[in-house]
Amino acid sequence: MHGVIKRRREYLHLMRTCSLDHGYFTVTDIQKGAGVPRSTAQDWINRLLDEGCVILKEGKKGRIPARYAAISAVPASACRRIFTALDGDRVEIYHECLSGACAAFCSYHHSMAGGVLRDVRRDGTLLHECASLGRKEIDIGLFPAAAVGIAGVEQEGDYIIQHIRCTGGPAYSLTDMMSQAEGVCEVRLKRTGKIVEGEVRTRALTHILIGIDDTDSSEGGATFALTLALLQHLGRMKGVFPIGHYVAMLNPVIAEKTAGNSCSYINMAIEPDLFEKVRDRALLFISDEALSPDWGMAVRKGFRIPEGLRSYGILSRTTHLDEEYARSVAAEHEVALFGRRGVIGALAAVALSGLPNEVLLNPEMNEGIFQG
């Protein structure tokens, strides 16, 4: 089912693009654009004709092929990606929208509804939520009540199921848009009066953190830039959902620093069986591209940072740590380290992950930053 939904979304996007650019498309346009046999392109056009997503503008006339058009230039979905990562009894939910306003709307109403959500954050068009597995009743309705909320999150084998209740505009998103978002395997719906309840099924992915430091030299380069390039490199892999790139400031008075003593980390959600492949590809990329022989890389599964590891992150901003201590802390908290002296800062990047940017960028903000 997931494969069919994904292919439908890709073909419909291609048809809409052609319709917007030229006013129509032909079977040949879809055949070449999708790189498939002509019969496959025709089958998908016929299918979307039956669904009412595509119309026949002009029938075939001699050597002139039939012309089709997508029925609307309105985006098929404001929901670009929806994916989830599991760590123990906690689930991270990521929902990327075409619009920052849509993400803000959902952030506001999800927070108001409460339910099983422990934390709700928005970074531009990306809505990032942390939930506990389970169910909890929520009230949904018209203002001043919340218009949409997550009443439950459950694990079913290799899948995560979000139980969403909504009304009004969010109900349209649930019924007409979410199923087309990348990462969604299935959406099941039930309508009770003006309230729509839906089960949104996604894969239970593995969250991975990669910290990087000391890749630059006095002659050039920047750790943040190489780390961002790594995220883009890994994001092209099938089964990898890039999340974000972050910079953290460490102890500003360390003598070995090349500039302000910052490190970087990236995080992503991946299919569980890809962990070793992603780790090895990241290692090859950094070892090839780093300008300093002292580069370091730290890799850890999961998004929950234990107190002992978080304490290391705080120490890295206030004291001078050595490589031996970094390796002992990493071993205690199942963090794989690669490289030389840079592992000190790379491990710190992982240890500080998940904190707000205003904390990451201010090495003096170290009070009350532990998480459960």
matplotlib code that plots the C-alpha trace (Angstrom):
import matplotlib.pyplot as plt

x = [0.0, 2.8, 4.5, 1.3, 0.6, 4.1, 3.9, 0.5, 1.9, 4.9, 2.8, 0.3, 3.0, 4.6, 1.2, 0.5, 3.9, 3.4, -0.1, 1.2, 4.1, 2.4, -1.3, -1.4, 0.6, 0.8, 1.6, 5.1, 5.6, 4.8, 6.8, 9.9, 9.4, 9.0, 11.3, 8.8, 7.4, 4.6, 2.1, 2.8, 2.4, -0.9, -2.1, -1.5, -3.2, -6.2, -6.3, -6.1, -8.8, -11.1, -10.3, -11.2, -7.7, -7.0, -9.2, -8.9, -8.5, -8.2, -8.5, -6.0, -6.2, -4.1, -0.5, -1.4, -1.4, -4.2, -3.7, -4.5, -4.4, -4.4, -7.8, -6.4, -3.3, -4.0, -1.2, -2.2, -1.1, 0.2, 1.8, 5.2, 6.6, 5.2, 7.5, 8.1, 11.0, 10.8, 13.0, 11.7, 8.2, 8.7, 7.9, 9.2, 6.7, 7.9, 5.5, 6.9, 4.5, 4.6, 3.7, 5.1, 1.6, 0.1, 2.9, 2.3, -1.5, -0.9, 1.7, -0.7, -3.7, -1.8, -0.2, -3.7, -5.2, -2.5, -3.2, -0.2, 2.2, 5.0, 6.6, 5.7, 8.2, 8.2, 11.2, 10.0, 7.9, 8.9, 6.6, 8.5, 6.6, 7.5, 4.8, 4.4, 2.9, -0.7, -4.1, -5.5, -8.9, -8.9, -11.6, -11.9, -14.3, -14.7, -12.8, -11.8, -11.4, -8.5, -9.4, -7.0, -5.0, -3.3, -5.3, -3.0, 0.2, 0.6, 3.2, 2.0, 4.9, 7.1, 4.6, 3.5, -0.1, -1.2, -4.8, -5.8, -9.1, -10.0, -12.7, -12.8, -9.7, -7.6, -10.2, -9.7, -5.9, -6.5, -9.0, -7.5, -3.8, -2.0, -2.2, -0.2, 2.7, 6.0, 6.4, 2.7, 1.8, -2.0, -4.7, -8.0, -10.9, -14.1, -16.5, -18.8, -20.8, -18.3, -15.5, -13.2, -11.0, -8.1, -5.4, -2.2, 0.2, 4.0, 7.1, 8.7, 12.0, 15.3, 16.6, 20.3, 22.6, 25.9, 28.2, 31.2, 34.2, 37.7, 37.2, 38.6, 42.1, 43.7, 43.9, 40.2, 37.1, 34.3, 32.9, 29.3, 29.6, 31.0, 28.3, 25.6, 27.1, 27.0, 23.3, 22.6, 24.8, 23.0, 19.6, 19.9, 19.8, 16.5, 15.0, 16.6, 14.5, 16.8, 15.6, 18.1, 21.5, 22.6, 25.6, 26.6, 29.2, 31.7, 34.3, 35.4, 38.8, 40.2, 43.6, 43.4, 40.3, 40.6, 37.9, 35.0, 35.1, 31.8, 30.8, 27.9, 25.5, 22.8, 19.9, 17.7, 15.2, 16.2, 14.9, 16.3, 18.3, 20.2, 22.1, 25.5, 25.2, 24.5, 27.3, 29.8, 28.9, 29.1, 32.6, 33.8, 32.5, 34.1, 37.4, 37.6, 36.5, 37.9, 40.8, 42.2, 43.8, 42.3, 38.6, 36.2, 32.8, 30.3, 27.3, 24.4, 21.0, 17.9, 16.8, 16.7, 19.9, 20.7, 21.8, 25.4, 25.8, 24.2, 26.6, 29.5, 28.0, 27.8, 31.4, 32.6, 31.4, 33.0, 36.2, 39.1, 38.3, 40.7, 40.3, 40.6, 37.7, 35.5, 36.1, 35.2, 31.9, 31.1, 31.5, 29.3, 26.5, 26.7, 28.1, 30.5, 33.5, 35.7, 38.8, 41.2, 41.1, 37.9, 35.9, 35.9, 33.7, 31.8, 30.6, 29.7, 27.5, 25.6, 25.4, 23.8, 21.4, 17.8, 18.3, 16.8, 19.1, 19.4, 20.9, 23.1, 24.6, 25.3, 27.9, 26.9, 23.3, 23.8, 21.3, 18.2, 18.9, 18.6, 15.9, 14.1]
y = [0.0, 2.4, 1.9, 2.6, 5.8, 7.0, 6.3, 8.0, 11.1, 11.2, 10.8, 13.3, 15.8, 15.3, 15.8, 19.0, 20.4, 19.7, 21.2, 24.4, 24.8, 24.0, 23.8, 20.1, 16.9, 13.8, 10.2, 10.8, 13.6, 11.3, 8.4, 10.5, 12.4, 9.2, 7.1, 4.3, 2.3, 4.0, 1.4, 2.2, 6.0, 5.4, 3.1, 5.8, 8.5, 6.3, 5.6, 9.3, 10.0, 7.6, 9.2, 12.6, 14.1, 14.4, 15.5, 14.8, 18.2, 17.0, 13.5, 11.9, 13.3, 11.5, 11.9, 14.5, 12.7, 13.1, 16.0, 15.8, 18.2, 18.0, 19.2, 21.7, 23.7, 23.8, 21.8, 18.2, 18.4, 21.1, 18.2, 17.4, 14.8, 13.0, 10.5, 9.1, 7.8, 5.5, 5.5, 3.3, 4.4, 7.8, 8.8, 11.8, 13.0, 15.2, 16.9, 19.2, 21.6, 23.7, 26.6, 28.0, 29.3, 25.8, 24.4, 27.3, 26.5, 22.9, 23.7, 26.1, 23.8, 20.6, 22.3, 23.5, 20.0, 18.3, 14.6, 12.4, 15.1, 16.0, 18.7, 20.7, 22.8, 24.5, 25.3, 27.1, 24.7, 21.7, 20.7, 18.5, 16.8, 14.3, 12.0, 9.1, 5.9, 5.5, 7.2, 10.2, 11.9, 15.4, 18.0, 19.2, 21.8, 25.4, 28.3, 28.6, 24.8, 23.3, 22.4, 19.5, 17.3, 13.9, 11.7, 8.7, 7.2, 3.5, 1.1, -1.8, -4.0, -1.9, 0.9, 4.0, 5.0, 8.5, 8.9, 12.4, 14.2, 17.4, 19.6, 22.4, 23.1, 20.4, 17.8, 18.7, 18.2, 14.8, 13.6, 15.0, 15.8, 13.7, 10.4, 12.1, 13.1, 11.3, 8.8, 8.1, 4.5, 4.6, 6.9, 5.5, 7.8, 7.9, 10.9, 11.7, 14.8, 17.6, 15.7, 13.6, 10.9, 9.5, 6.9, 8.0, 5.0, 5.6, 3.5, 3.2, 4.6, 4.8, 8.2, 8.8, 11.7, 12.5, 14.9, 16.5, 18.6, 19.8, 19.3, 22.8, 24.2, 27.6, 27.7, 27.3, 25.2, 25.2, 22.4, 23.7, 23.7, 20.2, 18.9, 20.5, 18.9, 15.6, 16.0, 16.7, 13.7, 11.2, 12.7, 11.4, 7.8, 5.9, 5.3, 8.3, 11.3, 14.3, 16.4, 19.2, 20.7, 22.4, 24.4, 24.3, 26.5, 24.9, 26.3, 29.6, 29.7, 26.4, 27.2, 24.5, 26.0, 27.4, 30.1, 30.3, 26.7, 25.5, 22.0, 20.7, 17.8, 16.5, 14.2, 12.1, 9.3, 6.1, 2.6, 0.5, -1.8, 1.2, 2.2, 0.6, 1.8, 5.4, 5.3, 4.0, 6.4, 9.3, 8.1, 7.9, 11.3, 13.1, 11.3, 12.3, 15.9, 17.1, 19.6, 18.7, 15.4, 15.9, 15.5, 13.6, 12.0, 10.7, 8.5, 7.5, 5.9, 7.5, 11.0, 10.7, 12.0, 10.4, 12.6, 11.4, 12.2, 15.6, 16.3, 15.7, 18.3, 20.9, 20.1, 20.7, 24.3, 25.1, 23.0, 21.5, 17.8, 15.3, 12.6, 9.7, 11.0, 11.5, 7.9, 6.6, 8.6, 7.5, 3.8, 4.2, 5.7, 3.6, 6.4, 5.3, 7.6, 7.9, 10.0, 11.8, 14.9, 16.1, 13.3, 15.5, 18.2, 15.6, 13.8, 17.2, 18.0, 14.7, 15.3, 18.8, 17.6, 18.5, 21.8, 25.0, 27.1, 29.9, 27.4, 25.7, 29.0, 30.4, 28.4, 30.2, 28.8, 25.5, 25.6, 23.3, 21.7, 18.1, 16.1, 12.9]
z = [0.0, 0.9, -2.4, -4.3, -2.4, -3.0, -6.8, -7.0, -5.3, -7.7, -10.9, -9.7, -8.9, -12.4, -14.1, -12.1, -12.9, -16.7, -16.5, -14.8, -17.2, -20.5, -19.9, -20.6, -20.7, -22.9, -22.3, -23.7, -21.2, -18.3, -19.8, -20.1, -16.9, -14.8, -16.8, -17.2, -20.2, -22.2, -21.1, -17.4, -18.0, -19.8, -16.9, -14.4, -16.5, -16.9, -13.1, -12.2, -14.9, -13.1, -9.8, -11.2, -10.6, -14.3, -17.3, -21.0, -22.7, -26.3, -27.8, -30.1, -33.7, -36.2, -35.2, -32.6, -29.2, -26.6, -24.2, -20.5, -17.6, -13.8, -12.7, -10.2, -9.7, -5.9, -4.2, -3.7, -0.1, 2.2, 4.1, 2.6, 5.0, 8.1, 9.8, 13.3, 15.3, 18.3, 21.4, 24.2, 25.2, 23.5, 19.9, 18.0, 15.4, 12.5, 10.2, 7.5, 5.8, 2.7, 4.8, 8.1, 8.9, 8.7, 10.9, 13.4, 13.4, 14.2, 16.8, 18.6, 18.6, 19.3, 22.4, 23.5, 23.1, 25.1, 25.0, 24.9, 23.7, 26.0, 23.9, 20.8, 18.8, 15.4, 13.3, 10.2, 8.3, 10.4, 13.4, 15.9, 18.7, 21.4, 22.6, 25.1, 23.8, 25.0, 24.7, 26.5, 25.9, 24.4, 23.7, 20.1, 18.8, 17.8, 19.4, 22.2, 22.1, 20.1, 16.5, 16.3, 18.6, 19.1, 21.3, 21.2, 19.8, 19.6, 18.3, 16.1, 15.0, 12.7, 12.6, 14.7, 14.6, 15.5, 16.6, 15.5, 16.3, 14.5, 12.9, 10.3, 8.2, 10.0, 9.1, 5.5, 6.0, 7.6, 5.0, 1.8, 2.4, 5.0, 3.0, 0.2, 2.5, 2.1, 4.9, 5.4, 4.8, 5.4, 6.8, 8.2, 8.9, 10.9, 11.0, 13.9, 13.2, 12.7, 14.3, 12.2, 13.8, 11.9, 12.3, 10.5, 10.1, 9.6, 10.0, 13.4, 12.3, 14.2, 15.3, 14.7, 16.0, 14.4, 16.0, 14.2, 15.3, 14.4, 10.6, 9.7, 9.9, 10.2, 6.4, 5.8, 6.1, 8.7, 10.8, 10.4, 6.6, 6.3, 8.8, 6.7, 3.6, 5.3, 6.1, 2.4, 1.4, 3.7, 2.9, -0.7, 0.6, 0.3, 3.7, 5.3, 6.5, 7.3, 10.2, 11.0, 11.4, 14.6, 16.0, 19.6, 21.3, 23.7, 26.1, 24.5, 26.2, 24.9, 23.4, 20.6, 19.0, 15.5, 16.0, 18.5, 19.5, 18.1, 17.1, 15.0, 14.9, 12.6, 13.2, 11.0, 11.1, 9.2, 8.5, 11.4, 9.1, 7.6, 10.7, 9.9, 6.2, 7.2, 9.9, 7.4, 4.7, 7.1, 8.3, 4.7, 3.8, 6.8, 6.6, 2.9, 3.2, 6.6, 6.3, 9.7, 10.7, 14.1, 13.0, 15.2, 14.7, 17.3, 16.4, 18.6, 18.2, 19.9, 20.9, 24.7, 26.2, 29.6, 32.5, 32.5, 28.8, 29.2, 32.1, 29.7, 27.4, 30.2, 31.2, 27.6, 27.9, 31.3, 31.6, 29.6, 28.7, 27.3, 24.7, 27.2, 29.3, 26.2, 25.1, 28.5, 28.6, 25.1, 25.9, 29.0, 26.9, 23.7, 21.5, 18.8, 18.3, 15.2, 14.6, 16.8, 19.1, 17.5, 19.3, 22.4, 20.7, 18.5, 21.7, 23.2, 20.2, 20.7, 24.5, 23.9, 21.2, 21.5, 23.4, 22.0, 19.8, 22.3, 24.7, 22.1, 21.1, 24.5, 26.5, 29.7, 29.6, 31.5, 34.2, 34.2, 30.8, 31.8, 30.1, 31.2]

ax = plt.figure().add_subplot(projection="3d")
ax.plot(x, y, z, "-o")
ax.set_aspect("equal")
plt.show()
